[in-house]
Amino acid sequence: MWSYIIPIVTLLIGGVGGFFVGVYYLRKQLENMQNNPEMLQEMAKKMGYNLNKQQMQRAQQMMKKQKFRP
């Protein structure tokens, strides 16, 4: 019986822990992007967009208005 319960509980704990670590990492990256325009430009290029200065400023302002902290 324990040979079935322990792997299931371990899987659930690992999944929940991985989710929270992923959310923390994503929030940290978004906070860094707010302060670093080079990261924002790099992300836009990876998505296929080339932002000019005005668009970059607008994107930074939009990100600063967002609350990434709980």
N, C-alpha and C positions, 0 to 999 in steps of 0.2 A: 504494500500500500504506500509506504513512504517513498518507494522508488518512482511512483507516479506524481506524488504531491510535490516533492522537492524540485524537480525540473520545471514544473508548471509555475510554481511560486518564483523560482529564479528567473524564468523567462519574463514574467510579469514585472518583477522588480527591475530587471535590466531594461525593459521597454520603457517603463515610466522614467527611470533615471536617464536614459538616453534622450528621451523627449525633452526633459528639463535642461539637460546640458546643451542640446541643440538650440532651444529657445534662448538660453543665456548667450551662446555664441553669436546667434543672429542679431540679438539686440546690441551686443558689443560692436559688431561690424557696422550696424546702422549708425550707432553713436559716433564711431570713428569717421564714417563717411560725412557726417554733418560738419566735422571740423577739418576734413582733408579733401579739398576739391579735386586733387589728383585721383583719389580713389573713386570719386563719383564719376569723373571723366572716363576712367578705365572701365567702370561698370557699364557706362553708356556705350562705349565702343564695343564691348563684348556683346551687347544687345543689338548692335548694328546702327546706333545713333551717333551722330557727331554734333555735340552741343557747342554753340558759340557762347561768348561770355554772358550775354543777357539770359540765355536759357539756363546756363549754369547757375547764375545768381538766383533765378526763379526757383530752380530745383532745390538749392540749398535753403532758401527761405521756406519752401514747403516742408522740407525735412525738419527744420528747426521748430516749426509749428506743431509737428507730431510729437506725441509723448511716447517714447520707447521704454521708459522706466515704469515699473508697476506702481 
